[in-house]
Amino acid sequence: MLIFSVPYENELFYVENIKNIPDLKYEIYVTREEVPGYHFGRFDLTRYDFTKDTEFYLCGNPEMIKTNTEKLKSL
């Protein structure tokens, strides 16, 4: 599962490549503007089911990394 999030539509990249990866589940978020075809707002890790041995790789804003690392530890 790939969760890809950017603030604005013009910051999206490799979307067509992502969509063309066989068997990849993905959700793409644009957090600061509503764009048809994409989720609006911030992603919420509590919406997803995953096992305790799931591996997560976070990349991006240090505050987002910190917040989501803490959330993952609590889940």
Phi and psi in degrees as GROMACS dihedral restraints (atoms count N, CA, C in turn):
[ dihedral_restraints ]
;  ai    aj    ak    al  type     phi  dphi    fc
    3     4     5     6     1  -113.7    20    10
    4     5     6     7     1   125.7    20    10
    6     7     8     9     1  -112.4    20    10
    7     8     9    10     1   115.9    20    10
    9    10    11    12     1  -116.5    20    10
   10    11    12    13     1   127.1    20    10
   12    13    14    15     1  -138.5    20    10
   13    14    15    16     1   134.0    20    10
   15    16    17    18     1  -137.0    20    10
   16    17    18    19     1   157.7    20    10
   18    19    20    21     1   -69.7    20    10
   19    20    21    22     1   -42.9    20    10
   21    22    23    24     1  -129.9    20    10
   22    23    24    25     1   151.1    20    10
   24    25    26    27     1   -55.0    20    10
   25    26    27    28     1   -38.5    20    10
   27    28    29    30     1   -68.9    20    10
   28    29    30    31     1    -4.9    20    10
   30    31    32    33     1   -97.3    20    10
   31    32    33    34     1    -2.7    20    10
   33    34    35    36     1   -69.1    20    10
   34    35    36    37     1   142.4    20    10
   36    37    38    39     1  -148.1    20    10
   37    38    39    40     1   152.9    20    10
   39    40    41    42     1    57.4    20    10
   40    41    42    43     1    23.2    20    10
   42    43    44    45     1   -61.9    20    10
   43    44    45    46     1   -44.8    20    10
   45    46    47    48     1   -64.0    20    10
   46    47    48    49     1   -37.6    20    10
   48    49    50    51     1   -62.5    20    10
   49    50    51    52     1   -44.2    20    10
   51    52    53    54     1   -60.3    20    10
   52    53    54    55     1   -46.8    20    10
   54    55    56    57     1   -63.5    20    10
   55    56    57    58     1   -24.0    20    10
   57    58    59    60     1   -96.0    20    10
   58    59    60    61     1     4.0    20    10
   60    61    62    63     1   -79.9    20    10
   61    62    63    64     1   117.4    20    10
   63    64    65    66     1   -58.4    20    10
   64    65    66    67     1   137.8    20    10
   66    67    68    69     1    63.6    20    10
   67    68    69    70     1    11.0    20    10
   69    70    71    72     1   -85.6    20    10
   70    71    72    73     1   125.2    20    10
   72    73    74    75     1   -89.6    20    10
   73    74    75    76     1   134.7    20    10
   75    76    77    78     1  -148.3    20    10
   76    77    78    79     1   155.9    20    10
   78    79    80    81     1  -136.9    20    10
   79    80    81    82     1   134.1    20    10
   81    82    83    84     1  -117.0    20    10
   82    83    84    85     1   127.8    20    10
   84    85    86    87     1  -115.5    20    10
   85    86    87    88     1   140.8    20    10
   87    88    89    90     1  -120.3    20    10
   88    89    90    91     1   117.6    20    10
   90    91    92    93     1   -88.3    20    10
   91    92    93    94     1   -22.4    20    10
   93    94    95    96     1  -116.9    20    10
   94    95    96    97     1     2.5    20    10
   96    97    98    99     1  -153.6    20    10
   97    98    99   100     1   145.5    20    10
   99   100   101   102     1   -82.2    20    10
  100   101   102   103     1   125.4    20    10
  102   103   104   105     1  -129.2    20    10
  103   104   105   106     1   122.3    20    10
  105   106   107   108     1   -54.2    20    10
  106   107   108   109     1   136.8    20    10
  108   109   110   111     1    92.9    20    10
  109   110   111   112     1    -5.9    20    10
  111   112   113   114     1  -129.0    20    10
  112   113   114   115     1   155.1    20    10
  114   115   116   117     1   -71.7    20    10
  115   116   117   118     1   144.3    20    10
  117   118   119   120     1  -104.3    20    10
  118   119   120   121     1   136.5    20    10
  120   121   122   123     1   100.2    20    10
  121   122   123   124     1  -174.3    20    10
  123   124   125   126     1   -85.1    20    10
  124   125   126   127     1   147.7    20    10
  126   127   128   129     1   -75.4    20    10
  127   128   129   130     1   153.6    20    10
  129   130   131   132     1  -124.8    20    10
  130   131   132   133     1   111.2    20    10
  132   133   134   135     1   -61.5    20    10
  133   134   135   136     1   -21.9    20    10
  135   136   137   138     1   -71.6    20    10
  136   137   138   139     1   -10.5    20    10
  138   139   140   141     1   -77.4    20    10
  139   140   141   142     1   -14.1    20    10
  141   142   143   144     1  -106.8    20    10
  142   143   144   145     1   143.6    20    10
  144   145   146   147     1   -96.3    20    10
  145   146   147   148     1   130.6    20    10
  147   148   149   150     1  -151.5    20    10
  148   149   150   151     1   155.1    20    10
  150   151   152   153     1   -85.5    20    10
  151   152   153   154     1   165.8    20    10
  153   154   155   156     1   -61.9    20    10
  154   155   156   157     1   -25.7    20    10
  156   157   158   159     1   -92.6    20    10
  157   158   159   160     1    11.2    20    10
  159   160   161   162     1   -66.8    20    10
  160   161   162   163     1   137.5    20    10
  162   163   164   165     1   -98.3    20    10
  163   164   165   166     1   140.3    20    10
  165   166   167   168     1  -122.3    20    10
  166   167   168   169     1   139.3    20    10
  168   169   170   171     1  -125.6    20    10
  169   170   171   172     1   113.4    20    10
  171   172   173   174     1  -106.9    20    10
  172   173   174   175     1   138.2    20    10
  174   175   176   177     1  -141.1    20    10
  175   176   177   178     1   135.0    20    10
  177   178   179   180     1   143.0    20    10
  178   179   180   181     1  -152.3    20    10
  180   181   182   183     1   -55.2    20    10
  181   182   183   184     1   130.8    20    10
  183   184   185   186     1   -55.4    20    10
  184   185   186   187     1   -35.8    20    10
  186   187   188   189     1   -67.9    20    10
  187   188   189   190     1   -39.1    20    10
  189   190   191   192     1   -64.1    20    10
  190   191   192   193     1   -41.1    20    10
  192   193   194   195     1   -61.1    20    10
  193   194   195   196     1   -48.3    20    10
  195   196   197   198     1   -61.4    20    10
  196   197   198   199     1   -50.0    20    10
  198   199   200   201     1   -59.3    20    10
  199   200   201   202     1   -46.8    20    10
  201   202   203   204     1   -76.0    20    10
  202   203   204   205     1   -29.1    20    10
  204   205   206   207     1   -64.5    20    10
  205   206   207   208     1   -44.2    20    10
  207   208   209   210     1   -63.5    20    10
  208   209   210   211     1   -41.5    20    10
  210   211   212   213     1   -64.2    20    10
  211   212   213   214     1   -42.5    20    10
  213   214   215   216     1   -63.5    20    10
  214   215   216   217     1   -40.9    20    10
  216   217   218   219     1   -62.5    20    10
  217   218   219   220     1   -37.3    20    10
  219   220   221   222     1   -74.7    20    10
  220   221   222   223     1   -24.5    20    10
